[in-house]
Amino acid sequence: MFSRIITAALFGIDAYRVDVETDVSAKLPSFNVVGLPDNAVRESRERVMSAIKNAGLPFPQGKITLNLAPADIKKEGSAFDLPIALGLLGAIGIIPLQNIEGYYIAGELGLDGSVAPVRGMLPISILAKKEKAAGMIVPMANAREAAIAQGAPVYPVSNLKEAVDFICGNLDIDPFKASVQDVFQAASIYSADFSDVRGQDHVKRALEVAAAGGHNVLMIGPPGSGKTMLARRFPSILPPLSIEESLETTKIHSVAGTLPGETALIATRPFRAPHHTISDAGLIGGGVYPRPGEVSLAHHGVLFLDELPEFKKNVLEVMRQPMEDGHVTIGRAAVTLTFPSQFTLVAAMNPCPCGYFGDPYHECTCTPAQIQNYVGRISGPLLDRIDIHIEVPAVKYHELSGPSSGDHSDKIRERVSRSRRHQSERFRGIEKVFCNAHMGTKLIRTFCQLDEPSEALIRMAITKLGLSARAYDRILKLSRTIADLDDSPEIAPHHVSEAIQYRSLDRKYWRGS
């Protein structure tokens, strides 16, 4: 007696087809699972056995051999429970297999026969759509996520008995439907707004420039100056996610198991804020069977690193490649996976170990050497990838107690989106360059040409203010972004003047020279 049930397994952020082949023969009772299963799949034997019996269904007697094909790729997770159970019941004729021919089935079983949600349902649903599947049988909690792909009909079930009755024709289940546009619009609302922040108008402007050009930002200021509050509102001024970007972002969170229970689609820019004790594997991804890390969970969104100098040096250094390439590749003995990681880095730090260097209201107790060592924990190559360094002073009382100032996020977002449209037109046809922050040296020389007054201004800044050599290209890129915000095709001296203000760490007093 033989049966075949179609399911899927995850590879990176995509899914691939897996056939659950079941053979039951009249020999001494045994239950063997082959096809490179991991521990969770091997343990499915006990879950499936109890679930079938507690659902009031007969369990096959004899030698059971279960193969997960293709057999040369490691399988992990609990999504195979439901297809394994249905494969066993199909092999002994309890369910008519012809009724689910071409169906994709996935779900975890409880010992009582209930069907629990699994991670990675969106990639599985996208695969089912691509393969023109006849339908999908999924856990009730995963129904909306599966239906987002707008592919095969989705039939949600709450327990194993429901699945069996549906296949046997004893229970009618209406296909679950979800409108991508409706779900997207309902979810694309930010709870925080830039107008919540009192004062700090120059920092808000710097973050607007960062959002407009895709620039990474480092905020430097004493404790309580509002760095975290500003960072949490930064995603609300980024250009709206497209549906394609939303689906790609949702796939990553679905695979990682971080998709909120009632959320079928991530329609706002992700905001990830890992603690400074995070490991390098937690940041870029890893594990025996690699899963996405924080840099991938921040894809199309914001990665916020608070207390930047407190992160371990090796953790910060492994972030350089994802920041440069927009993806991270994790190699293991058995498999090599690539996860996308196009994010905007927003970092924050105190100006010194005690936090009060330059604060007019508190005395700094740090020596110049301590300040240098503290700032020096951030390597030059990492600073090279951060275009904006902005000082965030303590907020004065009259600003805290007064009315909110500045534009709302939606108004800032309109200006940012308009600037991005200028950049899309400029970089059309240029591979892997979508905004000003991505420009290399050749493109900077092409698109950031200066007139004589602007050139003289940069020359004076480098010589008089002591800006470092690395600041030159950064100032040019920032000037181009500020000009885009002004809808100006040319870079003017006042654009350059503003850009120079955003390079705090390049000045002599920070470098101790």
C-alpha positions as CSV (number, residue, x, y, z in Angstrom):
1,M,0.0,0.0,0.0
2,F,1.5,3.2,-1.2
3,S,0.6,6.9,-1.1
4,R,2.1,10.2,-2.2
5,I,1.3,13.6,-0.7
6,I,2.8,16.9,-1.9
7,T,4.2,19.4,0.6
8,A,7.2,21.9,0.6
9,A,10.3,22.7,2.6
10,L,12.2,25.9,2.9
11,F,15.6,26.8,1.4
12,G,16.6,30.3,2.3
13,I,13.6,32.4,1.9
14,D,12.1,30.2,-0.9
15,A,10.3,26.9,-0.8
16,Y,10.8,23.8,-2.9
17,R,8.5,20.8,-3.5
18,V,8.8,17.7,-1.3
19,D,6.9,14.5,-1.9
20,V,5.9,12.5,1.2
21,E,6.0,8.9,0.0
22,T,4.5,6.4,2.3
23,D,4.7,2.6,2.1
24,V,2.8,0.3,4.5
25,S,3.6,-3.4,4.3
26,A,2.5,-6.5,6.2
27,K,5.6,-7.0,8.3
28,L,6.7,-6.5,11.9
29,P,5.5,-3.1,13.1
30,S,8.1,-0.3,12.6
31,F,8.0,3.4,11.6
32,N,11.1,4.7,9.7
33,V,11.5,8.2,8.2
34,V,14.2,8.6,5.5
35,G,15.2,11.5,3.2
36,L,17.5,13.5,5.5
37,P,15.0,14.5,8.2
38,D,16.2,16.6,11.2
39,N,15.2,15.9,14.8
40,A,11.9,17.8,14.5
41,V,10.9,15.6,11.5
42,R,11.9,12.4,13.2
43,E,9.9,13.3,16.2
44,S,6.8,13.7,14.0
45,R,6.4,9.9,14.3
46,E,5.2,10.3,17.9
47,R,3.1,13.4,17.2
48,V,1.4,11.8,14.1
49,M,0.7,8.5,15.9
50,S,-1.0,10.2,18.8
51,A,-2.9,12.7,16.6
52,I,-4.3,9.9,14.4
53,K,-5.4,7.8,17.4
54,N,-6.9,10.8,19.3
55,A,-8.8,11.9,16.2
56,G,-10.6,8.6,16.3
57,L,-8.9,7.3,13.2
58,P,-7.2,3.9,12.6
59,F,-3.4,3.9,12.7
60,P,-1.7,1.6,10.1
61,Q,-0.4,-1.7,11.3
62,G,2.8,-3.2,9.9
63,K,6.1,-1.8,8.6
64,I,5.9,1.9,7.7
65,T,8.5,3.4,5.5
66,L,8.2,7.1,4.8
67,N,10.5,8.9,2.4
68,L,10.8,12.7,1.9
69,A,11.9,13.3,-1.7
70,P,14.2,14.6,-2.9
71,A,16.2,12.6,-0.4
72,D,19.5,14.5,-0.8
73,I,18.4,17.8,0.8
74,K,18.0,18.1,4.6
75,K,14.5,18.6,5.8
76,E,13.7,20.6,9.0
77,G,10.6,21.8,10.9
78,S,7.2,20.5,11.9
79,A,5.3,21.4,8.7
80,F,5.5,17.8,7.5
81,D,3.2,16.5,10.3
82,L,-0.1,16.9,8.5
83,P,1.1,15.6,5.1
84,I,2.7,12.6,6.9
85,A,-0.6,11.8,8.7
86,L,-2.7,12.1,5.6
87,G,-0.1,10.0,3.7
88,L,-0.5,7.2,6.3
89,L,-4.3,7.4,6.1
90,G,-4.2,7.4,2.3
91,A,-1.9,4.4,2.2
92,I,-4.5,2.3,4.1
93,G,-7.5,3.7,2.1
94,I,-9.1,5.9,4.8
95,I,-9.0,8.9,2.5
96,P,-9.3,8.9,-1.4
97,L,-6.0,10.3,-2.6
98,Q,-7.4,11.3,-6.0
99,N,-9.4,14.0,-4.2
100,I,-6.2,15.9,-3.2
101,E,-4.1,15.2,-6.3
102,G,-2.0,18.3,-6.9
103,Y,-2.7,19.8,-3.5
104,Y,0.0,21.3,-1.3
105,I,-0.4,20.4,2.3
106,A,1.4,21.7,5.4
107,G,0.8,21.9,9.1
108,E,2.0,20.9,12.6
109,L,0.0,18.4,14.6
110,G,-0.7,18.5,18.3
111,L,-1.2,15.2,20.2
112,D,-4.9,15.8,20.3
113,G,-5.1,16.1,16.5
114,S,-5.2,19.9,16.3
115,V,-3.4,21.6,13.5
116,A,-1.0,24.4,14.6
117,P,0.5,27.1,12.4
118,V,4.0,26.7,10.8
119,R,6.6,29.3,9.6
120,G,7.3,29.9,5.9
121,M,3.7,29.6,4.7
122,L,4.0,32.5,2.3
123,P,7.0,31.0,0.3
124,I,5.1,27.7,0.2
125,S,2.0,29.4,-1.1
126,I,4.1,31.3,-3.8
127,L,5.6,27.9,-4.8
128,A,2.1,26.4,-5.1
129,K,1.0,29.3,-7.3
130,K,4.1,28.8,-9.5
131,E,3.4,25.1,-9.8
132,K,-0.3,25.7,-10.6
133,A,-1.4,23.6,-7.7
134,A,-5.0,22.4,-7.5
135,G,-5.3,23.7,-3.9
136,M,-3.7,24.0,-0.5
137,I,-4.7,22.5,2.9
138,V,-3.2,24.7,5.6
139,P,-3.6,25.5,9.3
140,M,-6.4,27.9,10.1
141,A,-3.9,30.4,11.6
142,N,-1.9,30.4,8.3
143,A,-4.9,30.8,6.0
144,R,-4.6,34.6,5.5
145,E,-0.8,34.4,4.9
146,A,-1.3,31.6,2.4
147,A,-4.1,33.4,0.5
148,I,-2.0,36.5,0.1
149,A,-0.1,34.9,-2.8
150,Q,-3.4,34.9,-4.8
151,G,-2.7,31.5,-6.3
152,A,-4.2,28.0,-5.5
153,P,-7.4,27.9,-3.5
154,V,-6.6,27.8,0.3
155,Y,-8.6,25.4,2.5
156,P,-8.0,26.1,6.2
157,V,-8.4,23.3,8.8
158,S,-8.4,23.3,12.6
159,N,-7.7,19.7,13.2
160,L,-6.8,16.4,11.5
161,K,-10.5,15.2,11.5
162,E,-11.6,18.2,9.6
163,A,-8.9,17.6,7.0
164,V,-10.0,14.0,6.6
165,D,-13.7,14.9,6.4
166,F,-12.9,17.5,3.8
167,I,-10.9,15.1,1.6
168,C,-13.6,12.4,1.9
169,G,-16.3,14.9,0.8
170,N,-18.1,14.9,4.2
171,L,-17.3,18.5,5.0
172,D,-17.5,21.6,2.8
173,I,-14.8,24.2,3.4
174,D,-15.0,27.5,1.5
175,P,-11.7,28.7,0.1
176,F,-10.2,31.4,2.2
177,K,-9.9,34.7,0.3
178,A,-7.8,37.7,1.0
179,S,-7.4,40.9,-1.0
180,V,-3.8,41.9,-1.2
181,Q,-4.7,45.6,-1.7
182,D,-7.1,45.6,1.3
183,V,-4.6,43.9,3.6
184,F,-1.8,46.1,2.3
185,Q,-3.7,49.3,2.9
186,A,-5.0,48.3,6.3
187,A,-1.4,47.4,7.5
188,S,0.4,50.3,6.0
189,I,-0.2,52.7,8.9
190,Y,2.6,53.8,11.2
191,S,1.8,54.2,14.9
192,A,4.5,56.8,15.6
193,D,4.9,60.2,13.9
194,F,7.8,62.7,13.5
195,S,5.7,65.4,15.0
196,D,5.8,63.6,18.3
197,V,9.4,64.7,18.7
198,R,9.8,68.1,20.5
199,G,12.7,70.3,19.3
200,Q,15.7,68.7,17.4
201,D,14.7,70.3,14.1
202,H,18.2,70.1,12.7
203,V,18.3,66.3,13.5
204,K,14.9,65.8,11.9
205,R,16.3,67.6,8.8
206,A,19.3,65.3,8.8
207,L,17.1,62.2,9.0
208,E,15.0,63.6,6.1
209,V,18.2,63.9,4.0
210,A,19.1,60.4,5.0
211,A,15.7,59.0,4.0
212,A,15.8,60.9,0.7
213,G,19.2,59.6,-0.4
214,G,19.3,56.2,1.4
215,H,22.2,57.3,3.6
216,N,23.2,55.6,6.8
217,V,23.1,57.8,9.9
218,L,25.1,58.0,13.2
219,M,23.5,60.2,15.9
220,I,25.8,61.4,18.7
221,G,24.4,62.9,21.8
222,P,24.0,62.6,25.6
223,P,21.5,60.2,27.3
224,G,17.9,61.4,27.1
225,S,18.4,63.6,24.1
226,G,15.9,61.7,22.0
227,K,18.1,59.5,19.8
228,T,16.0,56.4,20.1
229,M,12.7,58.3,19.8
230,L,13.9,59.8,16.5
231,A,15.2,56.5,15.2
232,R,11.9,54.7,15.9
233,R,10.1,57.3,13.8
234,F,12.6,57.2,10.9
235,P,10.8,54.4,9.0
236,S,7.6,56.5,8.9
237,I,9.4,59.0,6.5
238,L,10.9,56.5,4.2
239,P,9.1,56.0,0.8
240,P,6.1,53.6,1.1
241,L,6.8,49.9,0.5
242,S,5.7,48.6,-2.9
243,I,3.6,45.4,-2.9
244,E,6.6,43.5,-4.4
245,E,8.9,44.8,-1.6
246,S,6.2,44.0,1.0
247,L,5.9,40.4,-0.2
248,E,9.7,39.9,-0.2
249,T,9.9,41.4,3.3
250,T,7.0,39.2,4.5
251,K,8.7,36.1,3.1
252,I,11.8,36.7,5.3
253,H,9.8,37.2,8.5
254,S,7.7,34.2,7.6
255,V,10.7,32.0,7.2
256,A,12.3,33.3,10.4
257,G,9.0,32.8,12.3
258,T,8.8,36.4,13.4
259,L,5.6,37.3,11.5
260,P,3.0,38.4,14.1
261,G,0.1,36.1,14.4
262,E,-2.6,38.3,13.0
263,T,-0.3,39.8,10.3
264,A,-0.5,38.4,6.8
265,L,1.5,41.1,5.2
266,I,4.2,43.5,6.4
267,A,3.2,46.8,4.7
268,T,5.4,49.2,6.8
269,R,9.1,49.5,6.7
270,P,10.6,47.0,9.3
271,F,12.4,48.5,12.3
272,R,14.9,46.2,14.0
273,A,16.8,47.2,17.2
274,P,19.0,44.4,18.5
275,H,20.7,44.7,21.8
276,H,24.4,45.4,21.9
277,T,25.1,41.9,23.4
278,I,23.9,40.2,20.1
279,S,26.3,37.7,18.5
280,D,27.5,37.9,14.9
281,A,25.3,34.9,14.0
282,G,22.3,36.7,15.5
283,L,23.1,39.9,13.5
284,I,23.8,38.4,10.1
285,G,22.1,35.0,10.4
286,G,23.4,31.6,11.1
287,G,22.8,28.3,12.8
288,V,23.4,24.7,11.7
289,Y,20.7,25.2,9.1
290,P,21.0,29.0,8.6
291,R,18.1,31.4,9.3
292,P,17.9,35.1,8.6
293,G,19.6,37.5,11.1
294,E,18.7,41.0,12.1
295,V,20.2,42.5,8.9
296,S,17.8,40.4,6.8
297,L,14.8,41.0,9.1
298,A,15.5,44.8,8.5
299,H,15.4,44.3,4.7
300,H,13.7,47.3,3.0
301,G,13.6,48.9,6.4
302,V,15.8,50.2,9.3
303,L,18.4,48.6,11.4
304,F,18.9,50.6,14.6
305,L,22.1,50.0,16.6
306,D,21.9,51.9,19.9
307,E,25.1,52.4,21.9
308,L,27.1,51.5,18.8
309,P,30.6,51.4,20.5
310,E,29.3,48.8,23.0
311,F,28.8,46.2,20.2
312,K,31.5,43.7,20.0
313,K,34.1,44.6,17.3
314,N,33.7,41.3,15.4
315,V,29.9,41.8,15.3
316,L,30.2,45.3,13.7
317,E,32.8,44.1,11.2
318,V,30.7,41.2,9.8
319,M,28.1,43.8,9.0
320,R,30.3,45.5,6.4
321,Q,29.6,43.0,3.6
322,P,25.8,43.1,3.9
323,M,25.9,46.9,3.9
324,E,28.0,46.9,0.8
325,D,26.3,44.2,-1.2
326,G,22.7,44.3,-0.1
327,H,22.7,40.6,0.7
328,V,24.5,38.2,3.1
329,T,25.8,34.8,2.2
330,I,26.1,32.2,5.0
331,G,28.1,29.1,4.2
332,R,27.9,25.8,6.2
333,A,29.3,22.4,5.4
334,A,25.9,21.1,4.2
335,V,24.5,24.2,2.6
336,T,25.2,27.8,1.5
337,L,22.3,30.3,1.7
338,T,21.9,33.9,0.6
339,F,19.5,36.3,2.4
340,P,18.7,39.8,1.2
341,S,19.8,42.7,3.4
342,Q,19.1,46.1,1.9
343,F,18.6,48.3,4.9
344,T,19.3,51.7,6.2
345,L,21.6,51.8,9.2
346,V,20.7,54.2,11.9
347,A,23.1,54.1,14.8
348,A,23.3,56.1,18.1
349,M,26.1,56.6,20.6
350,N,27.1,58.8,23.5
351,P,29.9,61.4,22.7
352,C,32.1,59.9,25.4
353,P,32.0,57.1,28.1
354,C,30.2,59.2,30.6
355,G,27.9,60.6,27.9
356,Y,28.2,64.3,28.6
357,F,31.1,65.6,26.4
358,G,30.0,68.9,25.0
359,D,26.8,69.1,27.1
360,P,26.5,72.6,28.6
361,Y,24.4,71.3,31.6
362,H,26.6,68.4,32.8
363,E,30.3,68.2,33.4
364,C,32.2,65.6,31.4
365,T,34.5,63.5,33.5
366,C,36.3,61.8,30.6
367,T,39.9,62.5,29.5
368,P,40.7,63.2,25.9
369,A,42.3,59.8,25.6
370,Q,39.2,58.1,26.9
371,I,37.1,59.9,24.4
372,Q,39.4,59.0,21.6
373,N,39.4,55.3,22.6
374,Y,35.6,55.3,22.9
375,V,35.0,56.8,19.5
376,G,37.9,54.6,18.1
377,R,35.9,51.4,18.8
378,I,34.0,52.1,15.6
379,S,36.4,51.1,12.8
380,G,37.3,53.4,9.9
381,P,35.8,50.9,7.3
382,L,32.5,50.9,9.1
383,L,32.5,54.7,9.4
384,D,33.2,54.8,5.6
385,R,29.7,53.4,5.1
386,I,28.0,56.0,7.3
387,D,27.4,59.2,5.4
388,I,25.8,61.3,8.1
389,H,27.2,62.0,11.6
390,I,24.8,64.3,13.4
391,E,25.1,65.7,16.9
392,V,21.9,65.5,19.0
393,P,22.1,67.9,22.0
394,A,19.9,67.7,25.1
395,V,16.4,69.2,24.5
396,K,15.8,72.5,26.3
397,Y,12.9,72.9,28.7
398,H,10.9,75.4,26.6
399,E,11.1,73.0,23.6
400,L,9.8,70.1,25.8
401,S,6.9,72.2,27.3
402,G,6.0,74.0,24.1
403,P,3.7,72.8,21.3
404,S,5.0,70.2,18.9
405,S,7.0,71.6,16.0
406,G,7.9,70.4,12.5
407,D,6.0,68.5,9.8
408,H,4.1,65.3,10.2
409,S,5.7,62.1,8.8
410,D,3.3,62.0,5.8
411,K,4.4,65.4,4.6
412,I,8.1,64.6,5.0
413,R,7.5,61.3,3.2
414,E,6.1,63.1,0.2
415,R,9.3,65.2,-0.1
416,V,11.4,62.1,0.3
417,S,9.4,60.2,-2.3
418,R,9.8,63.0,-4.8
419,S,13.5,63.1,-4.2
420,R,13.7,59.3,-4.8
421,R,11.9,59.7,-8.1
422,H,14.6,62.1,-9.2
423,Q,17.2,59.5,-8.3
424,S,15.3,56.7,-10.1
425,E,15.3,58.7,-13.3
426,R,19.0,59.6,-12.9
427,F,20.2,56.0,-12.3
428,R,17.9,54.3,-14.8
429,G,19.7,51.5,-16.5
430,I,22.6,51.5,-13.9
431,E,22.7,48.1,-12.2
432,K,22.4,48.0,-8.4
433,V,22.2,51.7,-7.9
434,F,18.8,53.0,-6.7
435,C,19.7,56.0,-4.7
436,N,22.5,58.5,-4.1
437,A,24.0,56.5,-1.2
438,H,24.8,53.7,-3.6
439,M,27.0,55.9,-5.9
440,G,30.6,54.8,-6.4
441,T,33.5,57.1,-7.2
442,K,32.8,57.1,-10.9
443,L,29.1,58.0,-10.5
444,I,30.0,60.7,-8.0
445,R,32.3,62.4,-10.5
446,T,29.5,62.2,-13.1
447,F,26.5,63.3,-11.1
448,C,28.0,65.5,-8.4
449,Q,29.9,68.1,-10.4
450,L,30.4,71.4,-8.5
451,D,30.7,75.0,-9.6
452,E,33.7,77.1,-8.4
453,P,32.0,78.6,-5.3
454,S,30.9,75.1,-4.2
455,E,34.4,73.7,-4.8
456,A,35.9,76.5,-2.8
457,L,33.6,75.8,0.1
458,I,34.6,72.2,0.3
459,R,38.3,73.2,0.0
460,M,37.9,75.6,2.9
461,A,36.0,73.0,5.0
462,I,38.8,70.4,4.6
463,T,41.6,72.8,5.4
464,K,39.9,75.0,8.1
465,L,37.6,72.6,9.9
466,G,40.0,69.7,9.6
467,L,37.6,67.3,7.8
468,S,39.2,64.0,6.9
469,A,39.8,62.9,3.3
470,R,37.0,60.3,3.5
471,A,34.6,63.1,4.1
472,Y,35.0,64.5,0.5
473,D,33.0,61.9,-1.4
474,R,30.4,61.8,1.4
475,I,29.8,65.5,1.2
476,L,29.3,65.3,-2.5
477,K,26.7,62.5,-2.2
478,L,24.9,64.4,0.6
479,S,25.0,67.6,-1.5
480,R,23.4,65.8,-4.4
481,T,20.6,64.5,-2.1
482,I,19.9,67.9,-0.6
483,A,19.7,69.4,-4.1
484,D,17.2,66.6,-5.1
485,L,15.1,67.6,-2.1
486,D,15.1,71.2,-3.5
487,D,14.2,69.8,-7.0
488,S,17.5,71.4,-8.2
489,P,19.3,69.8,-11.1
490,E,22.5,71.6,-10.0
491,I,24.4,71.5,-6.7
492,A,24.5,75.0,-5.2
493,P,26.9,76.3,-2.4
494,H,24.1,76.2,0.2
495,H,23.6,72.5,-0.5
496,V,27.3,71.9,0.1
497,S,27.2,74.0,3.2
498,E,24.4,72.0,4.7
499,A,26.2,68.7,3.8
500,I,29.4,69.8,5.6
501,Q,27.4,70.0,8.8
502,Y,26.6,66.3,8.7
503,R,30.2,65.1,9.1
504,S,30.8,65.6,12.8
505,L,33.2,62.8,13.4
506,D,35.6,63.9,10.7
507,R,36.4,67.1,12.6
508,K,39.7,67.6,14.5
509,Y,38.3,67.7,18.0
510,W,36.8,64.2,17.6
511,R,40.0,62.8,16.2
512,G,42.1,64.4,18.9
513,S,44.4,66.0,16.4
